[in-house]
């Protein structure tokens, strides 16, 4: 559980982040579940298919982010806390901001559920305006992300390669060098050509066509289309891991401060 205090020290917010699960994330991206759905229908669907609490899946599901359509959910899991309806807009604004720029690399987040567990708010409305709540909520959401064992995800292309049988060795060689994985291989009926379907990480696809043609004497024709996101194994906090290496490179490219931001930047003590 993470806690953050407002700049004037009169408001405290407690929250915790959880993974949404790949299936639900894909459902949201396809548009099966949206922010425009009737809360009752959405609550029924989420409770039956994903075992969500009906009240949390209905009116207490505050926000989809980024842009009100993304697969990151802000859920009000508080019980009997005063003034929650008044700070709702500020919390949603902070959540949209955080979902667009995560803590690790300032890239969009995906598949995160954030539960608000408790709020201690000042009785006077002037002390709990947007200027106090938005920066507090933003720091809190970043702290929740960093404490919930975040992972990087990379986009994956589905690549279809058409080539004659005799150059298949060159195709396998090229895919091995670029972390490609073959899904299926079939012969195109009535022709001497083979069709290979494989997954290729987008980061490895730059210069892929030229490389493939070089290894197959120009006889292979690839066609790539985005297919899915894949989690990169290894923790970003583990020294020397692939994830950490990628994070450092992205932060350097964007001109951000070196290294993953420490948790103390975002977390407050009681």
LUMRO-258972 format. One line per 4 residues: number of its first residue (from 1); for each residue y, x, z of N, C-alpha, C. Coordinates in steps of 0.1 Angstrom, whole numbers, plus 5000, padded with zeros to 4 digits. Example, Ala and Ser with C-alpha at 12.3 -4.5 7.8 and 13.67 -1.06 7.14 Angstrom:
<volos>
1 = 4943/5132/5078/4955/5123/5078/4967/5132/5078 | 4978/5128/5071/4989/5137/5071/5000/5129/5079 $
</volos>
This chain:
<volos>
1 = 4988/5008/5000/5000/5000/5000/5013/5009/5000 | 5022/5006/4991/5034/5013/4990/5046/5005/4995 | 5056/5012/5001/5068/5005/5006/5081/5012/5001 | 5091/5004/4998/5104/5010/4994/5115/5003/5001 $
5 = 5125/5010/5004/5137/5004/5011/5149/5004/5001 | 5157/4994/5002/5169/4993/4994/5180/5003/4998 | 5189/5007/4989/5199/5017/4993/5207/5014/5006 | 5209/5001/5009/5216/4997/5021/5207/4996/5034 $
9 = 5194/4999/5032/5184/4999/5042/5181/4985/5049 | 5186/4974/5042/5184/4961/5048/5172/4954/5042 | 5166/4959/5031/5155/4952/5025/5143/4961/5023 | 5131/4956/5026/5119/4964/5024/5109/4956/5015 $
13 = 5103/4963/5006/5093/4956/4997/5080/4964/4998 | 5069/4956/4999/5056/4962/4999/5048/4957/4987 | 5041/4967/4981/5033/4963/4969/5021/4972/4967 | 5012/4968/4958/5000/4976/4955/4997/4974/4940 $
17 = 4992/4985/4933/4989/4983/4919/4973/4984/4917 | 4968/4976/4907/4954/4976/4904/4952/4976/4889 | 4941/4981/4884/4938/4980/4870/4935/4965/4866 | 4939/4961/4854/4937/4947/4850/4923/4945/4845 $
21 = 4917/4956/4839/4904/4955/4832/4906/4954/4817 | 4898/4961/4810/4899/4962/4795/4899/4948/4789 | 4889/4940/4793/4887/4926/4787/4899/4918/4787 | 4905/4917/4800/4917/4909/4802/4929/4914/4794 $
25 = 4930/4928/4794/4941/4935/4787/4941/4931/4772 | 4928/4931/4766/4927/4928/4752/4930/4913/4749 | 4926/4905/4759/4929/4890/4758/4944/4888/4757 | 4952/4895/4765/4967/4894/4765/4972/4899/4752 $
29 = 4967/4910/4747/4973/4916/4735/4970/4907/4723 | 4958/4900/4723/4955/4891/4712/4963/4878/4713 | 4969/4875/4725/4977/4863/4726/4969/4852/4732 | 4957/4854/4737/4949/4843/4743/4956/4838/4755 $
33 = 4962/4848/4763/4969/4844/4775/4984/4849/4773 | 4993/4840/4774/5007/4844/4773/5016/4839/4784 | 5029/4843/4784/5038/4839/4794/5042/4824/4792 | 5040/4820/4779/5044/4806/4776/5034/4795/4779 $
37 = 5022/4800/4783/5011/4790/4786/5015/4781/4798 | 5009/4769/4798/5011/4761/4810/5004/4767/4822 | 5012/4769/4833/5006/4776/4845/4992/4770/4849 | 4990/4757/4848/4978/4751/4852/4966/4756/4843 $
41 = 4969/4755/4830/4958/4759/4821/4955/4774/4822 | 4965/4782/4824/4964/4797/4826/4956/4800/4838 | 4959/4793/4849/4953/4795/4862/4938/4791/4861 | 4935/4780/4854/4921/4776/4852/4913/4787/4844 $
45 = 4919/4792/4833/4912/4802/4825/4910/4815/4833 | 4920/4820/4839/4919/4832/4847/4909/4831/4859 | 4909/4820/4865/4900/4818/4877/4886/4817/4872 | 4884/4810/4861/4870/4808/4856/4864/4821/4850 $
49 = 4872/4827/4842/4867/4839/4834/4868/4852/4842 | 4879/4854/4850/4882/4867/4856/4882/4866/4872 | 4878/4855/4877/4878/4853/4892/4891/4855/4899 | 4902/4851/4893/4915/4852/4899/4917/4841/4909 $
53 = 4926/4843/4918/4930/4832/4927/4939/4823/4919 | 4936/4809/4921/4943/4800/4912/4958/4799/4914 | 4963/4801/4926/4977/4801/4928/4984/4813/4922 | 4977/4825/4924/4983/4837/4918/4983/4837/4903 $
57 = 4973/4831/4897/4972/4830/4883/4981/4820/4877 | 4986/4811/4885/4995/4800/4880/5009/4803/4881 | 5016/4796/4890/5031/4798/4891/5034/4811/4898 | 5025/4818/4905/5028/4830/4911/5026/4842/4902 $
61 = 5021/4840/4890/5021/4851/4880/5035/4851/4874 | 5043/4861/4879/5057/4861/4876/5061/4866/4862 | 5054/4876/4858/5059/4883/4846/5049/4891/4838 | 5050/4890/4825/5042/4899/4816/5052/4910/4811 $
65 = 5048/4922/4810/5057/4933/4806/5050/4943/4797 | 5056/4950/4788/5070/4949/4785/5073/4937/4775 | 5085/4933/4774/5090/4922/4765/5084/4909/4767 | 5080/4906/4779/5073/4893/4782/5060/4890/4775 $
69 = 5055/4900/4768/5042/4897/4761/5032/4908/4764 | 5036/4919/4770/5027/4931/4772/5016/4928/4782 | 5006/4937/4783/4995/4935/4792/4996/4942/4805 | 5008/4939/4812/5011/4944/4825/5016/4932/4833 $
73 = 5009/4929/4844/5013/4916/4851/5019/4919/4865 | 5029/4911/4868/5036/4912/4881/5032/4899/4889 | 5025/4900/4900/5020/4889/4907/5026/4888/4921 | 5031/4876/4925/5036/4874/4938/5024/4870/4947 $
77 = 5019/4880/4955/5008/4877/4964/5013/4875/4978 | 5026/4872/4980/5031/4870/4994/5028/4857/4999 | 5027/4855/5012/5025/4842/5018/5036/4839/5028 | 5043/4828/5025/5054/4824/5034/5066/4833/5036 $
81 = 5070/4840/5026/5081/4849/5027/5094/4842/5022 | 5104/4843/5029/5117/4837/5025/5124/4844/5014 | 5132/4836/5007/5141/4842/4996/5134/4848/4984 | 5121/4846/4983/5114/4853/4971/5119/4847/4958 $
85 = 5122/4835/4957/5127/4829/4945/5141/4835/4941 | 5149/4839/4951/5162/4845/4948/5161/4859/4942 | 5151/4867/4946/5150/4881/4941/5140/4882/4929 | 5135/4870/4925/5125/4871/4914/5131/4877/4901 $
89 = 5143/4873/4897/5149/4879/4885/5151/4894/4886 | 5155/4899/4897/5157/4913/4899/5144/4920/4898 | 5133/4915/4904/5120/4921/4904/5115/4921/4890 | 5117/4911/4882/5112/4910/4868/5119/4920/4860 $
93 = 5132/4922/4862/5140/4932/4854/5135/4946/4857 | 5132/4949/4869/5127/4962/4873/5113/4964/4867 | 5105/4954/4867/5091/4955/4862/5091/4957/4846 | 5100/4950/4839/5102/4952/4825/5105/4967/4822 $
97 = 5115/4972/4830/5120/4986/4828/5108/4996/4831 | 5101/4994/4842/5090/5003/4845/5079/5003/4835 | 5075/4991/4830/5064/4989/4821/5067/4996/4807 | 5080/4997/4804/5084/5004/4792/5084/5019/4793 $
101 = 5087/5024/4806/5088/5038/4809/5080/5041/4821 | 5067/5044/4820/5059/5048/4831/5063/5061/4838 | 5057/5063/4850/5062/5075/4858/5057/5088/4852 | 5045/5088/4846/5039/5101/4841/5047/5107/4830 $
105 = 5049/5099/4819/5055/5105/4807/5066/5097/4801 | 5070/5086/4808/5080/5077/4803/5076/5070/4790 | 5063/5067/4789/5057/5060/4778/5054/5046/4784 | 5051/5036/4775/5047/5023/4779/5034/5023/4787 $
109 = 5034/5014/4797/5021/5012/4805/5013/5001/4799 | 5000/5002/4802/4990/4992/4797/4979/4989/4807 | 4976/4976/4809/4965/4972/4817/4967/4974/4832 | 4980/4971/4837/4983/4972/4851/4986/4959/4858 $
113 = 4980/4956/4869/4984/4944/4877/4991/4949/4890 | 5003/4944/4892/5010/4948/4904/5012/4936/4913 | 5006/4937/4926/5007/4926/4935/5018/4929/4945 | 5027/4920/4947/5037/4921/4958/5031/4915/4970 $
117 = 5030/4923/4981/5023/4918/4993/5033/4913/5004 | 5044/4919/5005/5053/4914/5015/5068/4919/5012 | 5077/4911/5017/5092/4915/5016/5099/4912/5029 | 5107/4921/5033/5116/4919/5045/5130/4919/5039 $
121 = 5136/4908/5038/5149/4907/5032/5160/4903/5041 | 5172/4907/5038/5184/4904/5046/5188/4890/5045 | 5192/4883/5056/5195/4869/5056/5207/4866/5047 | 5216/4875/5046/5229/4873/5039/5226/4877/5024 $
125 = 5229/4867/5015/5226/4869/5001/5233/4881/4994 | 5245/4884/5000/5253/4895/4994/5246/4909/4995 | 5237/4910/5005/5230/4922/5008/5217/4923/5001 | 5213/4913/4993/5201/4914/4986/5203/4910/4971 $
129 = 5214/4915/4965/5217/4912/4951/5209/4922/4942 | 5211/4921/4929/5204/4929/4919/5206/4944/4921 | 5219/4948/4925/5222/4962/4928/5214/4968/4939 | 5209/4960/4948/5200/4965/4959/5186/4964/4955 $
133 = 5182/4953/4949/5167/4951/4946/5162/4958/4934 | 5169/4959/4923/5163/4965/4911/5160/4979/4913 | 5169/4988/4918/5164/5002/4919/5153/5004/4930 | 5153/4995/4940/5143/4996/4950/5129/4992/4944 $
137 = 5129/4981/4937/5116/4977/4931/5111/4987/4921 | 5121/4993/4913/5116/5003/4903/5110/5015/4910 | 5116/5020/4920/5109/5031/4927/5096/5027/4933 | 5095/5015/4938/5083/5010/4944/5072/5009/4934 $
141 = 5075/5004/4922/5065/5002/4911/5060/5016/4906 | 5069/5026/4906/5065/5039/4902/5055/5045/4913 | 5058/5043/4925/5050/5048/4936/5036/5041/4935 | 5036/5028/4933/5023/5021/4931/5015/5027/4920 $
145 = 5022/5030/4909/5014/5035/4897/5008/5049/4901 | 5016/5057/4907/5011/5071/4910/5000/5071/4921 | 5000/5061/4930/4989/5060/4940/4976/5053/4935 | 4977/5047/4923/4966/5039/4919/4957/5046/4909 $
149 = 4957/5059/4910/4948/5068/4901/4951/5064/4886 | 4963/5067/4881/4966/5063/4867/4958/5072/4857 | 4956/5067/4845/4949/5075/4835/4957/5073/4822 | 4956/5083/4813/4963/5082/4800/4953/5075/4790 $
153 = 4959/5068/4781/4951/5062/4770/4957/5067/4757 | 4947/5069/4747/4952/5074/4734/4948/5064/4724 | 4956/5062/4713/4952/5052/4702/4941/5058/4693 | 4932/5049/4689/4921/5054/4681/4921/5046/4667 $
157 = 4920/5054/4656/4919/5048/4643/4904/5044/4640 | 4902/5033/4633/4889/5031/4626/4891/5037/4612 | 4883/5046/4609/4884/5053/4596/4872/5050/4587 | 4875/5046/4575/4864/5044/4565/4865/5054/4554 $
161 = 4854/5062/4552/4854/5073/4542/4844/5070/4532 | 4848/5069/4519/4839/5067/4508/4837/5081/4501 | 4825/5085/4499/4822/5098/4493/4807/5098/4488 | 4805/5107/4478/4791/5108/4473/4782/5115/4483 $
165 = 4769/5113/4482/4759/5118/4492/4760/5133/4494 | 4762/5141/4483/4762/5156/4484/4773/5162/4492 | 4784/5154/4495/4795/5161/4503/4795/5155/4517 | 4784/5149/4522/4784/5143/4535/4785/5154/4546 $
169 = 4780/5166/4543/4781/5177/4553/4795/5181/4556 | 4804/5181/4545/4818/5184/4547/4825/5173/4556 | 4821/5161/4555/4827/5150/4563/4823/5152/4577 | 4810/5154/4580/4806/5156/4594/4813/5168/4600 $
173 = 4814/5179/4592/4821/5191/4597/4836/5188/4601 | 4842/5180/4592/4857/5177/4594/4858/5168/4607 | 4849/5158/4608/4850/5149/4620/4847/5157/4633 | 4837/5166/4633/4834/5174/4645/4846/5182/4650 $
177 = 4854/5187/4640/4865/5195/4644/4877/5187/4650 | 4876/5174/4647/4888/5165/4651/4883/5154/4661 | 4873/5156/4668/4869/5147/4679/4865/5133/4673 | 4861/5133/4661/4857/5120/4655/4843/5116/4659 $
181 = 4840/5103/4660/4827/5098/4663/4822/5088/4652 | 4811/5090/4646/4806/5082/4635/4800/5069/4641 | 4804/5058/4636/4799/5045/4641/4787/5040/4632 | 4789/5040/4619/4778/5036/4610/4780/5043/4597 $
185 = 4769/5043/4589/4769/5049/4576/4760/5040/4567 | 4765/5037/4556/4757/5028/4547/4760/5032/4532 | 4750/5028/4524/4752/5032/4509/4758/5020/4502 | 4768/5023/4493/4774/5012/4485/4765/5009/4474 $
189 = 4760/4997/4474/4749/4992/4465/4754/4993/4451 | 4745/4999/4443/4748/5001/4428/4756/5012/4425 | 4760/5021/4434/4768/5033/4432/4762/5045/4439 | 4765/5057/4435/4760/5069/4442/4768/5072/4455 $
193 = 4777/5063/4459/4786/5066/4470/4781/5061/4484 | 4785/5068/4494/4782/5064/4508/4795/5060/4515 | 4794/5050/4524/4805/5046/4532/4803/5049/4547 | 4812/5057/4552/4810/5062/4566/4822/5055/4574 $
197 = 4818/5048/4585/4828/5043/4594/4828/5052/4607 | 4840/5056/4611/4841/5064/4623/4853/5062/4630 | 4853/5066/4643/4866/5065/4651/4872/5078/4652 | 4885/5079/4650/4893/5091/4649/4905/5090/4658 $
201 = 4907/5098/4668/4919/5098/4676/4932/5100/4667 | 4942/5092/4669/4954/5092/4661/4961/5106/4662 | 4960/5112/4674/4966/5126/4675/4959/5136/4667 | 4946/5133/4663/4939/5143/4654/4940/5140/4639 $
205 = 4947/5129/4636/4947/5124/4622/4958/5131/4613 | 4967/5138/4620/4977/5145/4611/4971/5156/4603 | 4973/5155/4590/4967/5164/4581/4952/5162/4578 | 4947/5151/4583/4932/5148/4582/4928/5146/4567 $
209 = 4936/5139/4559/4932/5136/4545/4931/5149/4537 | 4941/5158/4539/4941/5171/4532/4929/5180/4536 | 4927/5180/4549/4916/5188/4555/4902/5183/4549 | 4901/5169/4549/4888/5163/4545/4886/5166/4530 $
213 = 4896/5164/4522/4895/5167/4508/4892/5181/4505 | 4897/5190/4513/4895/5205/4511/4880/5208/4514 | 4874/5201/4523/4860/5204/4527/4850/5196/4518 | 4855/5187/4510/4846/5179/4501/4850/5180/4486 $
217 = 4857/5190/4483/4862/5192/4469/4869/5180/4463 | 4876/5173/4472/4884/5162/4467/4877/5150/4464 | 4864/5149/4469/4856/5137/4465/4855/5126/4476 | 4861/5129/4488/4861/5119/4498/4874/5112/4499 $
221 = 4874/5098/4501/4886/5090/4502/4886/5083/4516 | 4895/5088/4525/4896/5081/4538/4906/5070/4538 | 4904/5060/4547/4913/5049/4549/4913/5046/4564 | 4925/5048/4570/4926/5046/4585/4934/5034/4589 $
225 = 4929/5027/4599/4936/5015/4605/4935/5016/4620 | 4945/5012/4627/4945/5012/4642/4934/5003/4647 | 4926/5007/4656/4915/4999/4661/4916/4995/4676 | 4917/5005/4685/4917/5003/4699/4923/5014/4707 $
229 = 4925/5012/4720/4930/5023/4729/4918/5028/4737 | 4918/5041/4739/4907/5047/4746/4912/5056/4758 | 4906/5054/4770/4910/5062/4781/4906/5076/4780 | 4915/5085/4783/4912/5100/4783/4906/5103/4796 $
233 = 4894/5109/4796/4887/5113/4808/4895/5124/4816 | 4893/5124/4829/4900/5134/4837/4913/5129/4843 | 4915/5133/4855/4927/5128/4862/4940/5137/4858 | 4951/5130/4857/4963/5137/4853/4968/5147/4865 $
237 = 4963/5145/4877/4967/5153/4888/4957/5165/4890 | 4947/5166/4882/4937/5177/4883/4943/5189/4875 | 4945/5200/4881/4950/5212/4874/4941/5216/4863 | 4947/5218/4851/4940/5223/4840/4932/5213/4832 $
241 = 4933/5200/4836/4926/5189/4829/4934/5186/4816 | 4926/5180/4806/4932/5176/4793/4944/5167/4795 | 4942/5157/4804/4953/5147/4806/4966/5154/4811 | 4964/5163/4821/4976/5170/4826/4983/5178/4815 $
245 = 4975/5185/4807/4980/5193/4796/4988/5184/4786 | 4983/5172/4783/4990/5163/4774/5004/5158/4780 | 5003/5155/4793/5015/5151/4801/5026/5161/4800 | 5022/5174/4803/5032/5185/4803/5038/5187/4790 $
249 = 5030/5185/4779/5035/5187/4765/5045/5176/4762 | 5042/5163/4766/5050/5152/4763/5064/5153/4770 | 5063/5157/4783/5075/5158/4791/5084/5169/4786 | 5078/5180/4781/5085/5191/4775/5092/5187/4762 $
253 = 5085/5179/4754/5091/5174/4742/5102/5165/4744 | 5101/5156/4755/5112/5147/4757/5123/5153/4766 | 5122/5165/4770/5132/5172/4778/5133/5166/4792 | 5121/5162/4797/5121/5157/4811/5118/5168/4821 $
257 = 5120/5165/4834/5117/5176/4844/5102/5180/4843 | 5100/5193/4845/5086/5198/4844/5077/5193/4854 | 5065/5190/4851/5055/5185/4860/5056/5170/4863 | 5045/5165/4869/5045/5150/4873/5054/5148/4885 $
261 = 5062/5138/4885/5071/5136/4896/5064/5134/4909 | 5068/5141/4920/5061/5139/4933/5063/5125/4938 | 5053/5121/4946/5053/5107/4951/5065/5105/4961 | 5069/5116/4968/5080/5115/4977/5093/5110/4971 $
265 = 5094/5112/4957/5106/5108/4950/5108/5093/4950 | 5096/5086/4952/5097/5071/4951/5093/5063/4963 | 5085/5070/4972/5080/5063/4984/5089/5065/4996 | 5091/5054/5004/5099/5055/5016/5090/5054/5028 $
269 = 5094/5060/5039/5087/5058/5052/5094/5047/5060 | 5087/5041/5069/5092/5030/5078/5103/5036/5087 $
</volos>
